[in-house]
């Protein structure tokens, strides 16, 4: 019976009216059928021998169904499909949960001679579906949630709203948390779905509820789940920051299976309800984000949580107070401080980036993956799950560098301020400090900072007495180069009688060891200066 009567009670009434002698036209009118339809079913019932008899003893609905329902007609020759030869394969794959595209690809790979089109496979699968090829996973299993057991959370896009801080119009989402038992709702509008926002929204929801559900059911967004589970025997990978929040509040996380939003249908319906009942009628009237949240809070409190819920037939606020509030986990005694985890690669300069600042790690870790744990002002860097460095987040400047993290022998070159090198030279004695300043004055144009770095580092490798004797001798001869210091030390010239005078470099304006040009002109060119 493809079209026509689907209610066997009406067919029983047709038989009763016929047995009472009611005419065909009147029967069709009383049953709201066309005369053609009434005649077609009456003939089938008569053919089965069920039409005549006493009006008080009517045939059963099963008998009538067997009389009027015909077996599905077999396709005519010109209706046969190009994939009928592989019908059993298609049916087996469809029952296993495969879609038409996957079945078509499998047939092309595994069945020689298969030339059917994807459209033919799709039509065959549609025919199977109409014939009742129903899979167990297609059946929705109702779940009765105990008070305080779980809450479902999700985001929904709600359009563009002005940012109260900048005035810029930005995309906005509504975050919704729905308690599974009472259907009490918490909602808030935000501009981001990032990790920090996700954690803050949970914190705000728990504070508003005055407790914590035992289980949270999120979607597979990255702020909650790093890698989703596609099957029951697969393990998902949770976001580390979400794990830490769960430990603090004591709840457990049960992510929705991938591509199965119906598994969190309560919050899916909640998001749809908020969008259709609150945002849609007020489109263009909500002002900026702060105003939208003020009006949304009042609407959730006075309307959404006070309505009679369509499924539970109860007022969510009443059910929450009566049964669920006391069943929630208590809020922790210690305040919640968000812990953020950030993944980064150690750069060539031995630093990892986070929020426009760079934090150093030991140089041997360059190129490896690192995790930054950020809690308040503390930043801890882990590599291979081992703690490598601790930094303060609120420091000055772009760089937070610990000198010990840089390669020994090269870490000194990070210091580009001459004052740093003057201080190190002064630590070797007054003569070395004065010599260091003379090195920086030895050229009016070229900055000799690298010379100073090399000289100070060489002198720090010898006893203070040798360092002082070396610079005295070098200064006496006007030597302000690293190679001069090296020769004095290598040849032991610093052990000779110490010089008593420290000579300053004045050759930039009057070379010390060169004769003036006029001396040559006077001596060799005659009194008139001509050669």
C-alpha positions in Angstrom: 0.0 0.0 0.0 2.1 2.9 -1.3 -0.6 5.6 -1.1 -4.0 5.8 0.4 -5.3 4.6 3.8 -2.5 4.1 6.4 -5.0 3.6 9.3 -6.6 0.2 9.6 -9.4 1.6 11.8 -10.8 3.4 8.8 -10.9 0.2 6.9 -12.7 -1.5 9.7 -15.2 1.4 9.6 -15.5 0.8 5.8 -16.5 -2.8 6.4 -19.0 -1.9 9.1 -20.7 0.7 6.9 -20.9 -1.8 4.0 -22.5 -4.4 6.2 -25.0 -1.9 7.5 -26.1 -1.2 3.9 -24.7 2.3 3.6 -24.3 3.3 0.0 -20.9 3.7 -1.6 -21.1 7.4 -2.1 -22.1 8.0 1.5 -19.3 5.6 2.8 -16.7 7.6 0.8 -18.1 10.9 2.3 -18.1 9.6 5.9 -14.5 8.2 5.5 -13.3 11.4 3.7 -12.2 9.3 0.8 -12.6 9.6 -2.9 -15.0 7.1 -4.5 -12.2 5.7 -6.5 -10.1 5.0 -3.3 -13.1 3.6 -1.5 -13.8 1.2 -4.4 -10.2 0.1 -4.7 -9.9 -0.9 -1.0 -13.4 -2.4 -0.9 -12.6 -4.7 -3.8 -9.3 -5.9 -2.1 -11.2 -6.6 1.1 -13.9 -8.4 -0.8 -11.3 -10.5 -2.6 -9.9 -11.6 0.7 -13.4 -12.7 1.8 -13.6 -10.1 4.6 -16.3 -7.8 3.3 -19.5 -9.6 4.2 -20.7 -10.5 7.7 -22.4 -9.1 10.8 -21.6 -5.4 11.6 -20.6 -6.3 15.2 -17.9 -8.9 14.3 -15.4 -7.0 12.2 -12.1 -8.4 10.8 -9.0 -7.6 12.7 -6.5 -4.9 11.7 -3.9 -7.6 10.9 -6.4 -9.3 8.5 -7.2 -6.1 6.8 -3.6 -5.1 6.4 -2.8 -8.4 4.8 -5.7 -8.0 2.4 -4.8 -4.5 1.2 -1.0 -4.2 1.5 0.7 -5.6 -1.6 4.3 -6.7 -1.8 6.6 -4.1 -3.4 6.5 -4.5 -7.1 9.7 -5.8 -8.8 11.4 -3.3 -11.1 10.6 -3.7 -14.7 13.2 -4.8 -17.2 13.8 -1.2 -18.3 14.0 -0.1 -14.7 16.8 -2.5 -13.7 20.0 -0.9 -12.4 23.5 -1.2 -13.7 24.6 -2.2 -10.2 22.0 -5.0 -9.6 24.7 -7.6 -10.2 26.5 -6.4 -7.1 23.3 -5.9 -5.1 24.4 -8.2 -2.2 27.7 -6.4 -1.9 26.0 -3.0 -1.8 23.5 -4.2 0.8 26.2 -5.7 3.0 28.3 -2.6 2.9 25.3 -0.4 3.6 24.3 -2.5 6.6 27.9 -2.1 7.9 27.4 1.7 7.9 29.2 2.6 4.7 27.9 5.5 2.5 27.3 5.4 -1.3 30.7 7.1 -2.1 32.6 4.6 0.0 30.7 1.6 -1.5 31.3 2.9 -5.0 35.0 3.2 -4.4 35.2 -0.3 -2.8 33.3 -1.9 -5.8 35.7 -0.3 -8.3 38.7 -1.6 -6.4 37.5 -5.1 -5.5 35.0 -6.2 -8.1 36.4 -6.8 -11.6 34.1 -5.6 -14.4 32.3 -3.1 -12.2 31.5 0.0 -14.3 28.5 1.4 -12.4 28.3 5.1 -11.7 28.2 6.7 -8.3 24.7 7.9 -9.0 23.5 4.3 -9.6 25.0 3.3 -6.3 23.2 6.2 -4.6 19.9 5.3 -6.1 20.3 1.7 -5.1 21.1 2.7 -1.5 18.0 5.0 -1.5 15.9 2.0 -2.5 17.4 -0.1 0.3 16.6 2.6 2.8 12.9 2.8 1.6 12.7 -1.0 2.0 13.7 -0.6 5.6 17.4 -1.3 5.8 17.7 0.2 9.3 21.0 0.0 11.3 21.0 -0.3 15.1 23.0 3.0 15.3 20.1 4.8 13.6 18.0 4.2 16.7 17.9 7.1 19.2 18.3 5.8 22.8 16.6 8.0 25.3 18.8 8.7 28.4 17.3 9.9 31.7 19.9 12.0 33.5 20.1 12.0 37.2 20.2 15.3 39.1 23.7 16.9 39.1 25.2 14.3 36.8 26.1 16.2 33.6 25.9 19.5 31.6 26.3 19.9 27.9 28.2 22.9 26.5 28.4 24.4 23.0 28.8 27.6 20.9 26.5 29.1 18.4 27.1 31.9 15.9 24.8 34.9 16.5 26.0 37.6 14.0 28.0 40.8 14.3 28.2 43.0 17.4 30.3 46.1 18.3 33.3 45.7 20.6 32.7 48.0 23.6 36.5 48.5 23.9 37.3 49.5 20.3 34.0 50.1 18.6 34.9 47.6 15.9 32.1 45.3 14.7 33.2 41.7 15.2 31.8 38.2 14.9 30.0 37.0 18.0 29.1 33.6 19.5 26.8 32.6 22.3 28.1 30.0 24.8 25.4 27.8 26.3 25.6 25.4 29.1 22.5 23.2 29.8 22.1 21.0 32.9 21.1 17.5 31.7 18.4 16.9 34.4 16.6 20.2 35.0 17.5 21.8 31.7 18.6 25.0 33.5 20.6 27.2 31.2 23.6 29.5 31.4 24.4 31.7 28.3 26.9 34.4 27.5 28.0 36.2 24.3 31.7 36.3 23.4 34.0 37.3 20.6 36.3 34.3 20.7 36.3 30.6 21.2 39.9 30.4 22.2 41.3 28.5 25.2 41.3 31.4 27.7 37.7 32.3 26.8 36.5 28.7 27.1 38.0 28.3 30.6 36.6 31.6 31.7 33.1 30.7 30.5 33.1 27.5 32.5 34.3 29.4 35.6 31.5 31.9 35.2 28.9 29.2 34.7 29.9 27.3 37.8 29.8 30.5 39.8 26.4 31.3 38.5 25.1 27.7 39.3 26.7 27.7 42.7 28.1 24.2 42.0 29.7 21.9 39.4 28.1 19.0 37.4 30.0 15.7 37.7 30.4 15.4 33.9 30.8 18.0 31.2 29.9 17.1 27.6 31.7 19.5 25.2 31.9 19.5 21.4 35.3 18.7 19.7 36.6 22.3 19.5 40.3 22.7 20.1 39.9 24.5 23.4 38.5 21.2 24.8 39.7 18.4 22.6 43.0 18.2 20.7 42.2 15.0 18.9 38.7 13.6 18.6 37.7 10.0 19.0 35.9 8.6 15.9 35.1 5.2 17.5 34.2 3.9 21.0 37.6 2.1 21.2 39.6 5.2 20.3 40.9 7.6 22.9 40.6 11.3 22.4 43.3 13.7 23.5 42.0 16.5 25.8 43.4 20.0 25.9 45.8 20.3 28.8 44.3 23.5 30.1 40.9 21.9 30.2 42.3 18.9 32.0 43.7 21.2 34.7 40.4 23.0 35.1 38.6 19.7 35.5 41.1 18.7 38.2 40.5 21.9 40.1 36.7 21.8 40.0 36.4 18.0 40.2 34.4 17.3 37.1 35.1 14.8 34.3 35.0 15.3 30.6 33.0 13.2 28.1 33.5 14.7 24.6 30.9 14.2 22.0 31.9 11.6 19.4 33.0 13.1 16.1 30.2 13.9 13.6 27.5 12.9 16.1 26.0 16.2 17.4 22.8 14.4 18.3 24.8 13.0 21.3 24.6 16.4 22.9 21.1 17.2 21.7 20.1 19.1 24.9 22.6 21.9 24.3 22.0 21.8 20.5 18.4 22.5 21.2 19.4 25.1 23.8 21.6 27.0 21.3 18.8 26.9 18.7 16.3 28.1 21.3 18.5 31.0 22.4 19.2 32.1 18.8 15.6 31.9 17.6 13.9 33.2 20.8 16.3 35.8 21.9 18.7 37.0 19.2 16.5 36.7 16.1 13.6 39.0 17.4 16.2 41.5 18.7 18.4 41.7 15.6 20.0 45.1 15.4 18.7 46.1 18.8 21.2 44.7 21.2 23.9 47.4 21.1 27.4 46.3 21.9 28.6 43.1 23.5 28.1 44.4 27.1 24.6 45.5 26.5 23.8 42.2 24.7 25.0 40.2 27.7 23.0 42.3 30.2 19.8 41.7 28.2 20.7 38.0 27.7 21.3 37.5 31.4 17.8 38.9 32.2 16.1 36.9 29.5 17.7 33.6 30.6 16.7 34.3 34.2 13.2 35.5 33.6 12.2 33.7 30.4 14.3 30.7 29.4 14.6 29.2 32.9 11.0 30.0 33.8 9.3 28.5 30.8 7.7 25.0 30.8 10.3 22.9 29.0 8.9 21.0 26.0 10.6 17.7 26.9 10.5 17.6 30.7 7.2 19.5 31.0 8.7 21.2 34.0 10.0 24.7 34.7 13.9 24.4 34.7 14.4 26.8 37.6 12.0 24.9 39.8 13.5 21.5 38.9 16.9 22.9 39.6 16.0 24.2 43.0 14.0 21.1 44.0 16.3 18.3 42.9 19.5 19.4 41.2 21.2 22.2 43.1 22.1 20.1 46.1 23.3 17.3 43.9 26.0 19.4 42.2 29.6 19.2 43.4 30.6 22.1 45.7 32.8 24.9 44.5 36.5 24.5 45.6 37.8 26.4 48.6 40.8 27.7 46.6 40.2 30.4 43.9 40.5 29.3 40.3 43.5 30.6 38.5 43.4 29.7 34.8 46.2 27.6 33.5 46.9 27.9 29.8 49.0 25.5 27.8 50.7 26.7 24.6 52.6 24.6 22.1 55.6 26.2 20.3 58.9 25.3 18.6 62.2 26.3 20.1 63.6 29.0 17.8 67.2 29.2 16.6 67.8 32.0 19.2 66.9 29.5 22.0 63.6 31.1 22.7 59.9 30.1 22.5 57.2 32.7 21.7 54.0 33.4 23.7 51.8 36.4 23.4 54.4 38.8 21.8 57.1 37.8 24.3 60.1 35.4 24.0 61.2 33.0 26.7 64.6 31.3 26.7 65.4 27.6 27.1 68.7 25.7 27.0 70.3 26.1 23.6 70.6 22.4 23.0 66.8 22.2 22.6 66.7 24.4 19.4 64.2 23.0 16.9 62.3 20.8 19.4 58.6 21.1 20.3 57.9 22.7 23.7 54.9 23.3 25.9 54.5 26.5 27.8 52.4 26.3 31.0 51.1 29.7 31.9 49.5 30.3 35.3 49.1 33.9 36.4 52.5 35.6 36.0 54.5 32.3 35.9 55.6 30.7 32.6 57.1 27.2 32.8 58.5 25.6 29.7 58.5 21.8 29.2 60.3 19.8 26.5 59.6 16.1 26.3 57.5 16.5 29.4 60.6 17.7 31.4 60.7 21.1 33.0 63.3 23.2 31.3 62.9 26.8 32.4 60.8 29.2 34.6 60.1 32.8 33.6 57.9 35.7 34.8 55.2 36.7 32.4 55.1 40.4 33.5 58.8 41.3 32.8 59.9 44.3 30.7 60.8 44.1 27.1 60.4 41.5 24.4 63.0 39.1 25.7 63.1 37.0 28.9 66.5 35.5 28.6 68.5 33.5 31.2 72.2 33.7 30.4 72.8 30.1 31.3 70.5 29.0 28.5 72.9 30.5 25.8 75.9 28.5 24.5 79.0 28.9 26.7 81.6 31.0 24.9 78.9 32.8 22.9 76.5 34.0 25.5 78.6 37.1 26.2 78.0 38.5 22.7 74.4 39.1 23.7 75.6 42.1 25.7 75.9 45.1 23.4 76.1 47.8 26.0 79.7 49.1 26.5 78.9 49.8 30.1 78.6 46.1 30.7 82.1 45.5 29.4 83.5 48.5 31.2 82.2 46.9 34.5 83.8 43.6 33.7 87.1 45.3 32.8 86.9 47.3 36.1 86.6 44.1 38.0 90.1 43.2 36.7 91.7 46.4 38.0 91.8 50.1 37.4 94.4 49.8 34.6 92.2 47.3 32.7 89.2 49.5 33.1 91.0 52.5 31.8 92.4 50.4 28.9 88.9 49.2 28.0 87.7 52.8 27.7 90.7 53.6 25.6 89.8 50.8 23.2 86.4 52.3 22.6 88.1 55.7 21.9 90.6 54.3 19.5 88.6 54.9 16.4 86.4 58.0 15.7 84.2 56.3 13.1 84.3 52.5 13.5 82.7 51.1 16.6 85.3 48.8 18.2 82.8 47.0 20.5 83.7 43.5 19.2 87.4 44.3 19.9 86.5 45.2 23.4 84.5 42.1 23.9 87.3 39.9 22.7 90.0 41.7 24.8 88.0 41.5 28.0 87.1 37.9 27.6 90.8 37.0 26.9 92.0 39.0 30.0 89.4 37.2 32.2 91.1 33.9 31.4 94.4 35.0 33.2 95.2 36.1 36.7 94.4 39.7 37.5 98.1 40.6 37.9 98.9 39.4 34.3 95.8 41.2 32.9 97.0 44.5 34.4 100.6 44.1 33.3 99.4 43.1 29.8 97.2 46.2 29.3 100.0 48.5 30.7 102.4 47.2 28.1 99.9 47.3 25.3 98.9 50.8 26.1 102.5 52.0 26.3 103.0 50.9 22.7 99.6 52.1 21.5 98.2 48.5 20.9 94.4 48.4 21.2 93.7 45.3 19.3 92.9 41.7 20.4 95.8 40.2 18.5 98.2 42.5 20.4 96.9 41.2 23.7 97.2 37.6 22.5 100.9 38.1 21.4 101.8 39.7 24.8 100.3 36.8 26.7 101.6 34.1 24.4 105.2 35.4 24.5 105.1 36.3 28.2 106.0 39.9 27.5 103.8 41.0 30.5 106.5 39.5 32.8 109.1 42.1 31.7 109.6 45.3 33.8 106.3 47.0 34.2 105.7 50.3 32.5 105.0 53.2 34.8 103.0 55.3 32.4 99.7 54.5 30.8 99.7 56.2 27.4 96.4 57.3 26.0 95.7 56.8 22.2 96.2 60.2 20.5 97.2 59.0 17.1 93.8 59.6 15.7 94.7 63.3 15.5 98.5 63.1 15.8 100.0 59.7 14.9 102.4 58.7 17.6 104.9 56.7 15.6 104.9 58.5 12.3 106.8 61.7 11.3 104.8 64.6 10.1 104.9 65.3 6.3 106.5 68.7 6.7 109.6 67.0 8.3 110.2 65.2 5.0 109.7 68.3 3.0 112.1 70.4 5.1 114.8 67.7 5.2 114.7 66.5 1.5 113.2 69.3 -0.5 115.1 72.4 0.5 114.0 75.5 2.3 111.3 76.3 -0.2 109.7 72.9 0.2 110.3 71.7 -3.4 111.8 68.4 -4.2 
